[in-house]
Amino acid sequence: MVFQLSKEEVLKVCKECNSFDEDNESCVKKDEPARTLNTVRICKKWDEHYGGKCLFRGQP
């Protein structure tokens, strides 16, 4: 089963992450370019938090 996350569900986890830039709503990982939440489709931390495979489709 794959959980389809809402933006609110994603932000709940991202706000606790050191890689999250809240001002730009983007994920900034070492040695990688920043990616806005709309381009981040999957994240290990979401999976761990919600207890299964998670997918965020973002806003068009």
PyMOL CGO cylinders between C-alpha atoms (Angstrom):
from pymol import cmd
from pymol.cgo import CYLINDER

trace = [
    CYLINDER, 0.00, 0.00, 0.00, 1.24, 3.50, -0.86, 0.3, 1, 1, 1, 1, 1, 1,
    CYLINDER, 1.24, 3.50, -0.86, 0.12, 6.49, 1.18, 0.3, 1, 1, 1, 1, 1, 1,
    CYLINDER, 0.12, 6.49, 1.18, -0.77, 9.60, -0.86, 0.3, 1, 1, 1, 1, 1, 1,
    CYLINDER, -0.77, 9.60, -0.86, 0.30, 12.51, 1.34, 0.3, 1, 1, 1, 1, 1, 1,
    CYLINDER, 0.30, 12.51, 1.34, -1.21, 15.97, 1.43, 0.3, 1, 1, 1, 1, 1, 1,
    CYLINDER, -1.21, 15.97, 1.43, 1.00, 19.03, 1.65, 0.3, 1, 1, 1, 1, 1, 1,
    CYLINDER, 1.00, 19.03, 1.65, 0.04, 19.40, 5.31, 0.3, 1, 1, 1, 1, 1, 1,
    CYLINDER, 0.04, 19.40, 5.31, 1.13, 15.81, 6.04, 0.3, 1, 1, 1, 1, 1, 1,
    CYLINDER, 1.13, 15.81, 6.04, 4.43, 16.37, 4.23, 0.3, 1, 1, 1, 1, 1, 1,
    CYLINDER, 4.43, 16.37, 4.23, 5.09, 19.64, 6.07, 0.3, 1, 1, 1, 1, 1, 1,
    CYLINDER, 5.09, 19.64, 6.07, 4.43, 17.95, 9.42, 0.3, 1, 1, 1, 1, 1, 1,
    CYLINDER, 4.43, 17.95, 9.42, 7.48, 15.75, 8.84, 0.3, 1, 1, 1, 1, 1, 1,
    CYLINDER, 7.48, 15.75, 8.84, 9.62, 18.20, 6.86, 0.3, 1, 1, 1, 1, 1, 1,
    CYLINDER, 9.62, 18.20, 6.86, 9.45, 20.92, 9.51, 0.3, 1, 1, 1, 1, 1, 1,
    CYLINDER, 9.45, 20.92, 9.51, 11.32, 18.55, 11.87, 0.3, 1, 1, 1, 1, 1, 1,
    CYLINDER, 11.32, 18.55, 11.87, 14.06, 17.81, 9.30, 0.3, 1, 1, 1, 1, 1, 1,
    CYLINDER, 14.06, 17.81, 9.30, 17.44, 19.56, 9.16, 0.3, 1, 1, 1, 1, 1, 1,
    CYLINDER, 17.44, 19.56, 9.16, 17.36, 19.40, 5.34, 0.3, 1, 1, 1, 1, 1, 1,
    CYLINDER, 17.36, 19.40, 5.34, 14.17, 21.45, 5.09, 0.3, 1, 1, 1, 1, 1, 1,
    CYLINDER, 14.17, 21.45, 5.09, 14.33, 25.15, 4.20, 0.3, 1, 1, 1, 1, 1, 1,
    CYLINDER, 14.33, 25.15, 4.20, 11.00, 26.40, 5.51, 0.3, 1, 1, 1, 1, 1, 1,
    CYLINDER, 11.00, 26.40, 5.51, 11.26, 29.85, 3.90, 0.3, 1, 1, 1, 1, 1, 1,
    CYLINDER, 11.26, 29.85, 3.90, 11.47, 28.33, 0.41, 0.3, 1, 1, 1, 1, 1, 1,
    CYLINDER, 11.47, 28.33, 0.41, 9.59, 25.10, 1.18, 0.3, 1, 1, 1, 1, 1, 1,
    CYLINDER, 9.59, 25.10, 1.18, 12.45, 23.10, -0.25, 0.3, 1, 1, 1, 1, 1, 1,
    CYLINDER, 12.45, 23.10, -0.25, 14.65, 20.15, 0.62, 0.3, 1, 1, 1, 1, 1, 1,
    CYLINDER, 14.65, 20.15, 0.62, 18.34, 21.02, 0.71, 0.3, 1, 1, 1, 1, 1, 1,
    CYLINDER, 18.34, 21.02, 0.71, 20.55, 17.94, 1.00, 0.3, 1, 1, 1, 1, 1, 1,
    CYLINDER, 20.55, 17.94, 1.00, 24.32, 17.99, 1.05, 0.3, 1, 1, 1, 1, 1, 1,
    CYLINDER, 24.32, 17.99, 1.05, 25.93, 17.79, -2.42, 0.3, 1, 1, 1, 1, 1, 1,
    CYLINDER, 25.93, 17.79, -2.42, 22.53, 18.07, -4.16, 0.3, 1, 1, 1, 1, 1, 1,
    CYLINDER, 22.53, 18.07, -4.16, 20.67, 21.08, -5.57, 0.3, 1, 1, 1, 1, 1, 1,
    CYLINDER, 20.67, 21.08, -5.57, 17.70, 22.34, -3.54, 0.3, 1, 1, 1, 1, 1, 1,
    CYLINDER, 17.70, 22.34, -3.54, 14.38, 20.82, -4.58, 0.3, 1, 1, 1, 1, 1, 1,
    CYLINDER, 14.38, 20.82, -4.58, 11.00, 22.41, -3.91, 0.3, 1, 1, 1, 1, 1, 1,
    CYLINDER, 11.00, 22.41, -3.91, 8.37, 20.21, -2.28, 0.3, 1, 1, 1, 1, 1, 1,
    CYLINDER, 8.37, 20.21, -2.28, 6.58, 19.96, -5.63, 0.3, 1, 1, 1, 1, 1, 1,
    CYLINDER, 6.58, 19.96, -5.63, 9.61, 18.14, -7.06, 0.3, 1, 1, 1, 1, 1, 1,
    CYLINDER, 9.61, 18.14, -7.06, 10.21, 15.93, -4.02, 0.3, 1, 1, 1, 1, 1, 1,
    CYLINDER, 10.21, 15.93, -4.02, 8.09, 12.86, -4.72, 0.3, 1, 1, 1, 1, 1, 1,
    CYLINDER, 8.09, 12.86, -4.72, 9.35, 10.44, -2.06, 0.3, 1, 1, 1, 1, 1, 1,
    CYLINDER, 9.35, 10.44, -2.06, 11.28, 10.66, 1.19, 0.3, 1, 1, 1, 1, 1, 1,
    CYLINDER, 11.28, 10.66, 1.19, 12.58, 8.01, 3.58, 0.3, 1, 1, 1, 1, 1, 1,
    CYLINDER, 12.58, 8.01, 3.58, 11.60, 10.18, 6.56, 0.3, 1, 1, 1, 1, 1, 1,
    CYLINDER, 11.60, 10.18, 6.56, 7.96, 10.33, 5.39, 0.3, 1, 1, 1, 1, 1, 1,
    CYLINDER, 7.96, 10.33, 5.39, 7.96, 6.54, 5.06, 0.3, 1, 1, 1, 1, 1, 1,
    CYLINDER, 7.96, 6.54, 5.06, 9.36, 6.13, 8.58, 0.3, 1, 1, 1, 1, 1, 1,
    CYLINDER, 9.36, 6.13, 8.58, 6.92, 8.63, 10.11, 0.3, 1, 1, 1, 1, 1, 1,
    CYLINDER, 6.92, 8.63, 10.11, 3.78, 7.21, 8.49, 0.3, 1, 1, 1, 1, 1, 1,
    CYLINDER, 3.78, 7.21, 8.49, 4.85, 3.56, 8.63, 0.3, 1, 1, 1, 1, 1, 1,
    CYLINDER, 4.85, 3.56, 8.63, 4.80, 2.71, 4.91, 0.3, 1, 1, 1, 1, 1, 1,
    CYLINDER, 4.80, 2.71, 4.91, 5.70, 3.85, 1.41, 0.3, 1, 1, 1, 1, 1, 1,
    CYLINDER, 5.70, 3.85, 1.41, 4.62, 7.48, 0.86, 0.3, 1, 1, 1, 1, 1, 1,
    CYLINDER, 4.62, 7.48, 0.86, 4.15, 9.62, -2.23, 0.3, 1, 1, 1, 1, 1, 1,
    CYLINDER, 4.15, 9.62, -2.23, 3.58, 13.36, -2.55, 0.3, 1, 1, 1, 1, 1, 1,
    CYLINDER, 3.58, 13.36, -2.55, 2.31, 14.60, -5.89, 0.3, 1, 1, 1, 1, 1, 1,
    CYLINDER, 2.31, 14.60, -5.89, 2.48, 18.29, -5.04, 0.3, 1, 1, 1, 1, 1, 1,
    CYLINDER, 2.48, 18.29, -5.04, 0.55, 21.14, -6.51, 0.3, 1, 1, 1, 1, 1, 1,
    CYLINDER, 0.55, 21.14, -6.51, 0.59, 21.85, -10.28, 0.3, 1, 1, 1, 1, 1, 1,
]
cmd.load_cgo(trace, "trace")
